[in-house]
Amino acid sequence: MTTTAESGPAGAGRADIGRNEIGKARLRKEDAHLITGRSRYTDNMVLPGMLHLAMVRSPYAHAKITAIDVSAAKASAGVLAVLTGADIAGEQGSLPNVWPVTPDQKAPEHPAIAVDEVAFSGEIVAVIIARSVAAARDAVELVDVDYDELPVVMDLEEAFTDKVLAHTTLESNKSATWVFDSAEAGTGTSVEDALADSEVVVERTLYQQRLIPAFMEPRSTVVDPTGEQITMWSSTQIPHILRFALAITLGIPESKVRVIAPDVGGGFGGKLQVTPEEIITVVAARRMGKPCKFTETRSESLQVGHHGRAQVQRLKIGATKEGIVTGFSVNLLADMGAYLGLITSGIPILGAFMYNGIYKFPAYRFECNNIFTNKPWTDAYRGAGRPEATFAIERMMDELATELAMDPLELREKNWIKHTEFPFATVAGLEYDTGNYEAATAKAVELFDYEGLRAEQKRRRENNHPVQLGIGVSTFTEMCGLAPSRVLGALNYAAGGWEHAQVRVLPTGNVEVVTGSSAHGQGHETAWSQLVADRLGVPFENVEVLHGDTQVSQRGMDTYGSRSLTVGGMAVLAAADKVIEKAKVIAAHMMESSEDDLEFANGAFTVKGTEQSTAFGEIAFAAFSAHNMPDGVEPNLDSEATFDPVNFSYPHGTHLAAMEVDTETGHVSVLKYVCVDDVGVVVNPMLVEGQVHGGLAQGISQALYEEAVYDDAGTLVSGSFVDYLVPGAPDLPHYITDRTETPATSNQLGAKGVGEAGTIASTPAIVNGVLDAVRHLGVKDIKMPCTPSRVWHALQEAKTSGGVQ
Amino acid sequence: MIPSAFDYAAPTTVEEALGLLSAADEAGDEVKVLAGGQSLIPVMKLRLADPSLVIDLGRIPSLSGITDDGDFLTIGAMTTHHVMETDPLLATHLPLLQMAAGTVADPQVRHRGTFGGALVHADPAGDMLAPVLATGATFTVSGPNGQRSVDAADFFQGYFTTAVEDGEILTSIKVPKYTGWGAHYEKFTRVAQQWSIVAVAAMVRIQDGVIAEARLGLTNMASTPLRATATEAALAGCALTQEAIAAACAHAAEGTEPASDLNGDAEYRRHLVQVVAKRAVMKAAGLQPDGLKRTRE
């Protein structure tokens, strides 16, 4: 939301006004209120007469609902109403999936409250509406639901066989098959031919376990139906998309819906969703004519908030004996879970263009089968398809290096796109504009002491040291800045990928920036202030950033896919440029000179070659008083702009991890971690550093700690933080981070995006490192997360099979 | 996360608490006794426990504190882990308990959670159980018929089950001093803040350059904490070398019945306990074992 700028009168300038804001490690404007308890999360909202909701959820992963008796719950103290799916069948609609990846994509109806059949454990079967949270919660246990249990299908590979169906209403568990073939697309040759002709082919099946986003603030929604508009506060990444989706799902005119995302405590893609709970809260509030609130418990958040990853990757890579990669074949099973959420079906497809990584092999084929299981649906989770792609290619590069007895860095260098070869049209059909993989890798190798650690590794192997050392290598690039609207259209995504901004100039010369990319922890207020302070030459403190309310920021595509700066930030700059153009006309009039003779720098227009100048603040006040405007010029400086990128941006980096494996216990620890990222031009290095650190933690966590585990009946076993492990500070290493910089060409600033970078490269770096530590002992693969138990069992199996290579 | 409604009582004496317990028993109310609440409150919030009355022992001053009783230290049941972790008497005479208390959860939990509460809760992964068992402590339990003493060996009876009967309260624990013994609590976890996957409490008395006597308690190797008696026997007279100690600790899995869960199956735990026991004994004896340095030792 808004911050209070501690600013003096307009023009009471500081020496550094408007200079060098870009690149400055400004402290975050957002933090003062967040760390002093003045935050306003959705659950902090209290409205007069507000009612509270609690959800009745299915304990079964697949069952027919045969009867629901709500009488005892209705009679419970403080309960005003109990609604079942049948009660609201006519108004709840079906939750939206906006990315039908193929014309024949199959999907079950997706009511917010199940009507006849539940397809995962935790699916909502009724809602309690009560005067207090406690009364609502108490009544949940009084709802008596009769279920006829149906067979469940939990395993992705088993689901693919269709022996057990996740839905009785579908004939197959297959939702869609999506194929990209470089020979058909004209971006390369046939992978089948390439593999047939390859001197070496390595074939592996890798597993992307199911992850839970586990954001800090559980989801919460408040709906006030009492005004002319329906107002929703929600802990969401996507207030604008949500407003549109509520309107189409519930048949409410869009103009009658206002969505506010107040302070939002993290999302990582997990709040890029239109949730059943949001729909139900609207329905309940409209029914009751009173404000309603629903806040999930942490248990509910882990159980039913959408999950991420969950793929089986069947991979084949071909190469010459010298290590030149000839082709890569990717065959995926992607676990949709029981339903298609907002962009569930498109997540693996977002990865389809990245399985070639930073390499330039000539043949590539990608096939993905989207499969239903009786689990909560998957959807966006930090990186969304691209971490899976990077894991696949980077793990396979290490497998190939092992096969060829070649240093993994040497193999990569033989195959990557050289900096002189940009722009480069990839085998997956993208055009990489810029990059310098040699520079990033060279810097990483130096910071890491690659040779020194290899020597240490050799010593420990020779001494048969109980703690073995492995070196994990990973490079990455990703398509950021989602997204050129034309590309989204070609992929059959329902919306565009532009972003909108307004810059409003107040009479005092203070500036309000309205952005459609809604922040939930990233630091937009700080970064956008720096952009505008730099461009308009006003003090950083005099810029106010407004977002997260569809009545304040009418147009927007919200925040995900490392898009904010490269798309939203460019809209801000474009709007600021329009402000300058408008101000120039007025300045010329004020100074009785020609516009062509004016130049704008450091917050003032100067008549070229003279000392005559007019400050931005003076022009702002002149536009406000409007006493002396040129003829036909409107009396304000406000401007807006919508930016649609022409291309993605392609940050890249090289990550190196030194991993210690205790062969006695199987315990794994990160000894040293170096990452050198090229995220293009940096607006605020501290924000970038924060994004990289958080991303590394999340990626390392996939490699070592996190996994959503289900029992055979379909119940989430890792349903609390006791069993769903996320690391704390003591579990993570001191990161050594650095940057190289090749500006992007797809935006005027040269920025590339950083939100997902650390997450994408760190997972394969860690797993490659673990395997490098124990491969000489005969271990060939360890599934993620690489728990001590799994590592130890892998070592035992290698020992008993005598499998030392 | 809201528990079901319940009544709350905060007696100021043990007698008053026992009176409330017997009155509730007569009325047929389900009662839970609240010590530090670090396990009970979460369980109630998850509605896995639904007591109609909660009796809070937090206002009974006589239940807290550590006193020197000659050959023993008497530890009040409501003494917090934080007090145990920082108490100079424990540091001198029972460093094993002091060290184990410092590994319980995080500082917030250690400031609220209590020694007696953890023992009566009797989670086999709890960190205070095996050390107490290794010391051969005596538990003082108060009930309607007065006080009785229970040996450590008889106190833990199964998952979340102890010798404390309905209507009784654990009031104090009398622990023999092990002044001059080497001690170490070695805890194996995947992340720093986690219940023990396996942990070993070790005390050794070193004489004439060998281990004269050893006492070992095992955490999370069965439904109750266990003494590693075979290892203790093998360690008597053991040389202070990694090889000799490892050989003795190869017996550590004998008589154990560990569970299988997301952190490892029984086979892994039976292996792990031997490694963890070796490391615990070596550290208790002042030796540095090979292996990864853990974040918390």
Interface residues (C-beta under 8 A of the other chain):
Chain A: V133 A134 R137 D138 E141 T297 R298 S299 H465 P466 V467 E660 D662 E664 T665 G666 H667 S669 L704 Y705 E707 V709 V717 S718 V722 D723 L725 V726 P727 G728 P730 D731 T787 P788 S789 W792 H793
Chain B: M1 I2 S4 A5 L46 R47 F188 R190 V191 A192 Q193 Q194 W195 I197 D261 L262 N263 G264 D265 Y268 H271 L272 V275 V276 D290 G291 L292 R294 T295 R296
